[in-house]
Amino acid sequence: MTAHSLSKRGDLAEAASVVVIAAAFAVPWLSQNPMVYSLANQMLIAITAAFSVYIMLRMNLMTFAVPTFMAIGGYTVAILGLRHGVTDVLLLGLASFVVPALFALPLGALVLRLTGVYFVLVTFVLTEITQLLLFETPGLTGGSNGLVGMPAVTLFGLELADNRAVLQVTIGLALTGAIVTAAVTRTLRQHFAAIEENELLAQSLGLVVWHYKAFGFAIAAGVSGLAGFALVNMLLTAHPTSFSALSSVNYIAYAIIGGKSSMLGPVVGGALLIWAGDVFALRGEYSQFLFGFLIVVVVLVAREGIVGTIHRLGVRVFSPPLPSRSSTVASSPTLSVPNAMEPLQ
């Protein structure tokens, strides 16, 4: 597959992801069921958080720090709403993106020097430290009680308090995260691909790897902050247990099972696994087993993720078959070589 076809495929996946999330605006008008609203909220929050993982995977980095930046974004919104009276959804959305991104810049100077399992370990420990800080700083975060009673957000003075409005806010935040992710991965596709393929080689060829990794890390943190805002707005509470280190495993699973090579991967993986978790929850004590079994089956059968496997099968089925070597040789024109014993005319 050529670089041009890969770029075109990436453009289509990014556009499709944005369109799919934008289409979710129809859900509040097609259904009045609170359960549907709740499931859609969970899917969109999971997809937004998985976008953060996807950005880092584009640079061959698997991050467990998503809950950390979700907590920073979520608690920023809760503190602004409860203690400073800021309820405008546009200002809160901007703060939930910018504050985690600013935190990520100095943090990236420390952790982005690491790669592989060391980066994974440090980001996991970072999330554990975040949990400890949230519990042990009651003056700022409310400690084990969290920040309860967050006021409803507003848009141009209109209060967005009912279930339909909360879902619309979540869709707006997810759409913002999708547009930012698509813009960054499309603009820096070649740079990220070079870093993912061989970071040392890319650096030796003059690519300033550190700048792109730091920028990608900050953008991923900001997208995570948007997911944290959506989660806090849905629960009207910012609590440490909402940002546990183990939740990062779920966000990584959404991106990898859906397909890490395409932006559609987090969309498909997040929606499918959240839906499966909701269905399997009806089975009581078997829910975790069934959910885990589904993940194992998908990983074993579809190494490229769901989206990558479907694309590969589609190419195999619909692409015209290549001519075999024997048929090529048989159909090639033959050259007549004059006999040396014949007299020249």
C-alpha positions as CSV (number, residue, x, y, z in Angstrom):
1,M,0.0,0.0,0.0
2,T,1.4,3.3,-1.1
3,A,1.9,6.4,1.2
4,H,-0.8,8.2,-0.9
5,S,-3.4,5.5,-0.3
6,L,-2.5,5.3,3.4
7,S,-3.0,9.1,3.7
8,K,-6.3,8.9,1.8
9,R,-7.5,6.1,4.0
10,G,-6.6,8.1,7.1
11,D,-8.5,11.2,5.8
12,L,-11.6,9.1,5.2
13,A,-11.4,7.5,8.6
14,E,-11.0,10.9,10.3
15,A,-13.9,12.4,8.4
16,A,-16.1,9.4,9.1
17,S,-15.3,9.6,12.8
18,V,-16.3,13.2,13.0
19,V,-19.5,12.6,11.0
20,V,-20.5,9.6,13.2
21,I,-20.1,11.6,16.4
22,A,-21.9,14.6,14.9
23,A,-24.8,12.3,14.0
24,A,-25.2,11.5,17.7
25,F,-27.0,14.9,18.0
26,A,-30.0,13.1,16.6
27,V,-30.2,10.7,19.6
28,P,-31.9,13.2,22.0
29,W,-34.6,13.8,19.3
30,L,-35.2,10.2,18.4
31,S,-35.6,8.8,21.9
32,Q,-36.9,9.9,25.3
33,N,-35.5,6.9,27.2
34,P,-33.2,7.8,30.0
35,M,-31.4,4.5,29.7
36,V,-30.6,5.3,26.0
37,Y,-29.2,8.7,27.2
38,S,-27.1,7.1,29.8
39,L,-25.6,4.6,27.4
40,A,-24.9,7.2,24.8
41,N,-23.2,9.4,27.4
42,Q,-21.0,6.5,28.5
43,M,-20.1,5.7,24.9
44,L,-19.2,9.2,24.0
45,I,-17.1,9.7,27.1
46,A,-15.2,6.4,26.5
47,I,-14.6,7.4,22.8
48,T,-13.3,10.8,23.7
49,A,-10.9,9.3,26.3
50,A,-9.8,6.6,23.7
51,F,-9.0,9.4,21.3
52,S,-6.3,10.5,23.7
53,V,-4.8,7.0,23.7
54,Y,-5.0,6.9,19.9
55,I,-2.9,10.1,19.6
56,M,-0.2,8.6,21.8
57,L,-0.3,5.3,19.9
58,R,0.4,7.3,16.7
59,M,3.8,8.0,18.3
60,N,4.3,4.4,19.4
61,L,3.6,5.3,23.1
62,M,1.0,3.5,25.2
63,T,-0.2,5.8,28.0
64,F,-1.9,5.0,31.2
65,A,-2.1,8.7,32.1
66,V,-5.6,9.4,30.6
67,P,-7.4,9.3,34.0
68,T,-4.9,11.8,35.4
69,F,-5.7,14.4,32.8
70,M,-9.4,13.5,32.9
71,A,-9.2,14.3,36.7
72,I,-7.5,17.6,36.0
73,G,-10.1,18.6,33.5
74,G,-13.0,17.4,35.6
75,Y,-11.9,18.9,38.9
76,T,-11.0,22.2,37.1
77,V,-14.6,22.4,35.9
78,A,-16.0,21.4,39.3
79,I,-13.9,24.0,41.2
80,L,-14.8,26.8,38.7
81,G,-18.5,25.9,39.0
82,L,-18.8,25.4,42.7
83,R,-16.3,28.0,44.1
84,H,-16.2,30.7,41.4
85,G,-19.7,30.5,39.9
86,V,-18.5,29.8,36.3
87,T,-21.2,27.9,34.5
88,D,-20.8,28.9,30.9
89,V,-20.2,25.7,29.0
90,L,-17.9,27.3,26.4
91,L,-15.6,28.7,29.1
92,L,-15.7,25.5,31.1
93,G,-14.9,23.5,27.9
94,L,-12.0,25.7,27.1
95,A,-10.6,25.4,30.7
96,S,-11.0,21.6,30.7
97,F,-8.8,21.4,27.6
98,V,-6.2,24.1,28.3
99,V,-5.5,23.3,31.9
100,P,-4.6,19.6,31.4
101,A,-2.6,20.5,28.3
102,L,-0.6,23.1,30.3
103,F,0.1,20.5,33.0
104,A,1.3,18.0,30.3
105,L,4.0,20.3,29.0
106,P,6.4,20.2,32.0
107,L,5.3,16.7,32.8
108,G,6.2,15.6,29.2
109,A,9.8,16.9,29.8
110,L,10.1,14.2,32.4
111,V,8.2,11.2,31.0
112,L,8.7,11.6,27.2
113,R,12.3,10.7,27.5
114,L,11.2,7.1,28.2
115,T,9.9,4.6,25.8
116,G,8.3,1.1,25.8
117,V,7.6,-0.5,29.1
118,Y,9.3,2.3,31.1
119,F,6.9,4.9,29.7
120,V,3.9,2.6,30.5
121,L,5.1,2.1,34.1
122,V,5.7,5.8,34.8
123,T,2.3,6.8,33.4
124,F,0.6,4.1,35.5
125,V,2.4,5.3,38.6
126,L,1.5,8.9,37.7
127,T,-2.2,7.9,37.8
128,E,-1.8,6.2,41.1
129,I,-0.1,9.3,42.5
130,T,-3.0,11.4,41.2
131,Q,-5.5,9.2,43.0
132,L,-3.5,9.7,46.2
133,L,-3.4,13.5,45.8
134,L,-7.2,13.6,45.2
135,F,-7.9,11.8,48.4
136,E,-5.3,13.6,50.5
137,T,-6.1,17.2,49.6
138,P,-9.6,17.7,50.9
139,G,-9.2,21.5,51.0
140,L,-9.0,21.6,47.2
141,T,-10.6,18.4,45.9
142,G,-13.0,17.5,48.8
143,G,-11.0,14.4,49.6
144,S,-12.9,11.2,49.8
145,N,-16.2,13.1,49.6
146,G,-15.3,14.7,46.3
147,L,-16.9,17.9,45.0
148,V,-20.7,17.3,45.1
149,G,-23.5,19.5,43.9
150,M,-21.9,21.0,40.8
151,P,-24.3,23.6,39.3
152,A,-25.8,22.9,35.9
153,V,-23.9,24.4,33.0
154,T,-25.4,27.1,30.8
155,L,-25.2,28.3,27.2
156,F,-25.9,31.9,26.5
157,G,-27.8,32.0,29.8
158,L,-29.9,28.9,29.1
159,E,-29.5,26.2,31.7
160,L,-28.6,22.8,30.4
161,A,-29.9,20.6,33.3
162,D,-32.2,17.9,32.0
163,N,-31.1,14.6,30.6
164,R,-31.4,15.7,27.0
165,A,-29.3,18.8,27.5
166,V,-26.6,16.8,29.4
167,L,-26.3,14.4,26.5
168,Q,-26.1,17.3,24.0
169,V,-23.2,18.8,26.1
170,T,-21.4,15.4,26.0
171,I,-21.9,15.1,22.3
172,G,-20.5,18.6,21.8
173,L,-17.4,17.8,23.9
174,A,-16.9,14.5,22.1
175,L,-17.2,16.3,18.7
176,T,-14.7,18.9,19.8
177,G,-12.3,16.1,20.8
178,A,-12.8,14.3,17.5
179,I,-12.2,17.5,15.5
180,V,-9.0,18.3,17.4
181,T,-7.8,14.7,17.1
182,A,-8.5,14.6,13.4
183,A,-6.8,17.9,12.8
184,V,-3.6,17.0,14.7
185,T,-3.2,13.5,13.3
186,R,-3.9,14.7,9.8
187,T,-1.5,17.6,9.9
188,L,1.3,15.6,11.6
189,R,0.6,12.2,9.9
190,Q,4.0,11.9,8.3
191,H,5.8,13.1,11.4
192,F,4.0,10.7,13.7
193,A,4.5,7.8,11.2
194,A,8.2,8.5,11.1
195,I,8.4,8.5,14.9
196,E,6.3,5.3,15.2
197,E,8.4,3.5,12.6
198,N,11.8,4.4,13.9
199,E,12.3,7.3,16.3
200,L,16.2,7.2,16.1
201,L,16.2,7.2,12.3
202,A,13.7,10.1,12.2
203,Q,15.8,12.1,14.6
204,S,19.0,11.4,12.6
205,L,17.3,12.7,9.5
206,G,16.6,16.0,11.1
207,L,13.1,15.6,12.6
208,V,12.8,17.3,15.9
209,V,11.2,14.4,17.6
210,W,10.9,16.0,21.0
211,H,8.8,18.9,19.8
212,Y,6.2,16.6,18.1
213,K,6.0,14.2,21.0
214,A,5.6,17.1,23.5
215,F,2.9,18.7,21.3
216,G,1.1,15.3,20.8
217,F,1.2,14.6,24.6
218,A,-0.3,18.1,25.4
219,I,-3.1,17.6,22.8
220,A,-3.8,14.1,24.1
221,A,-4.0,15.6,27.7
222,G,-6.4,18.3,26.5
223,V,-8.7,15.7,24.8
224,S,-8.7,13.7,28.0
225,G,-9.7,16.8,29.9
226,L,-12.7,17.2,27.7
227,A,-13.7,13.6,28.6
228,G,-13.3,14.5,32.3
229,F,-15.6,17.5,31.9
230,A,-18.2,15.3,30.2
231,L,-18.0,12.7,33.0
232,V,-18.3,15.3,35.8
233,N,-21.1,17.0,34.1
234,M,-23.0,13.8,33.7
235,L,-22.5,12.8,37.4
236,L,-22.7,16.4,38.8
237,T,-19.9,15.2,41.1
238,A,-16.1,15.1,40.8
239,H,-14.9,12.1,42.8
240,P,-11.5,10.3,42.9
241,T,-13.0,6.9,42.2
242,S,-14.2,8.2,38.8
243,F,-10.6,8.5,37.7
244,S,-9.0,5.3,38.9
245,A,-5.8,3.9,37.4
246,L,-7.6,0.7,36.3
247,S,-10.0,2.7,34.1
248,S,-7.0,3.5,31.9
249,V,-6.9,-0.2,30.9
250,N,-10.4,0.2,29.5
251,Y,-9.5,3.3,27.4
252,I,-6.5,1.5,26.0
253,A,-8.7,-1.5,25.2
254,Y,-11.2,0.6,23.3
255,A,-8.4,2.0,21.1
256,I,-6.6,-1.2,20.4
257,I,-9.6,-3.5,20.0
258,G,-11.3,-1.0,17.7
259,G,-8.0,-0.6,15.7
260,K,-5.1,1.6,16.6
261,S,-4.2,2.3,13.0
262,S,-7.4,4.3,12.3
263,M,-9.3,7.0,14.1
264,L,-12.4,4.9,13.6
265,G,-10.9,2.4,15.9
266,P,-11.6,4.3,19.2
267,V,-15.1,5.0,17.9
268,V,-16.0,1.4,17.1
269,G,-14.1,-0.1,20.1
270,G,-15.6,2.4,22.6
271,A,-19.1,2.0,21.4
272,L,-19.0,-1.8,21.1
273,L,-17.4,-2.5,24.4
274,I,-19.5,-0.1,26.4
275,W,-22.6,-1.6,24.8
276,A,-21.3,-5.1,25.5
277,G,-20.6,-4.2,29.1
278,D,-24.1,-2.9,29.5
279,V,-25.6,-6.1,28.0
280,F,-23.4,-8.4,30.0
281,A,-24.2,-6.5,33.2
282,L,-27.6,-8.1,33.0
283,R,-25.9,-11.5,33.7
284,G,-24.9,-10.5,37.2
285,E,-21.8,-12.4,38.4
286,Y,-21.0,-13.5,34.9
287,S,-20.7,-10.0,33.5
288,Q,-17.0,-9.5,34.0
289,F,-16.2,-13.0,32.6
290,L,-18.3,-12.4,29.5
291,F,-16.8,-9.0,29.0
292,G,-13.2,-10.2,29.3
293,F,-14.0,-13.2,27.1
294,L,-15.1,-10.8,24.3
295,I,-11.9,-8.8,24.6
296,V,-9.7,-11.9,24.4
297,V,-11.6,-13.3,21.4
298,V,-11.3,-10.0,19.5
299,V,-7.6,-9.7,20.2
300,L,-6.8,-13.2,19.2
301,V,-9.0,-13.2,16.0
302,A,-8.4,-9.7,14.9
303,R,-4.9,-8.6,15.6
304,E,-5.3,-5.4,13.6
305,G,-8.4,-4.5,15.6
306,I,-12.0,-4.5,14.3
307,V,-11.6,-1.7,11.9
308,G,-8.3,-2.9,10.5
309,T,-9.6,-6.5,10.1
310,I,-12.8,-5.3,8.3
311,H,-10.7,-3.2,5.9
312,R,-8.3,-6.0,5.2
313,L,-11.1,-8.4,4.4
314,G,-12.8,-5.8,2.3
315,V,-9.7,-5.3,0.2
316,R,-9.2,-9.0,-0.2
317,V,-12.9,-9.5,-1.3
318,F,-13.4,-6.5,-3.6
319,S,-10.0,-5.9,-5.0
320,P,-9.4,-7.5,-8.5
321,P,-7.2,-10.6,-8.3
322,L,-3.6,-10.1,-9.4
323,P,-2.6,-12.1,-12.5
324,S,-0.5,-15.2,-11.8
325,R,3.1,-15.4,-12.9
326,S,2.3,-18.3,-15.3
327,S,-0.5,-16.4,-17.0
328,T,1.7,-13.3,-17.3
329,V,4.4,-15.3,-19.0
330,A,2.0,-17.1,-21.3
331,S,0.4,-13.9,-22.4
332,S,3.6,-12.0,-23.0
333,P,4.6,-11.5,-26.7
334,T,7.3,-13.8,-28.0
335,L,10.3,-12.5,-29.8
336,S,11.3,-14.3,-33.0
337,V,15.0,-14.9,-33.2
338,P,16.4,-15.5,-36.6
339,N,18.1,-18.9,-37.3
340,A,21.8,-18.5,-37.8
341,M,21.9,-21.2,-40.5
342,E,19.3,-19.4,-42.7
343,P,20.7,-17.1,-45.3
344,L,20.1,-13.4,-44.9
345,Q,17.6,-12.0,-47.3
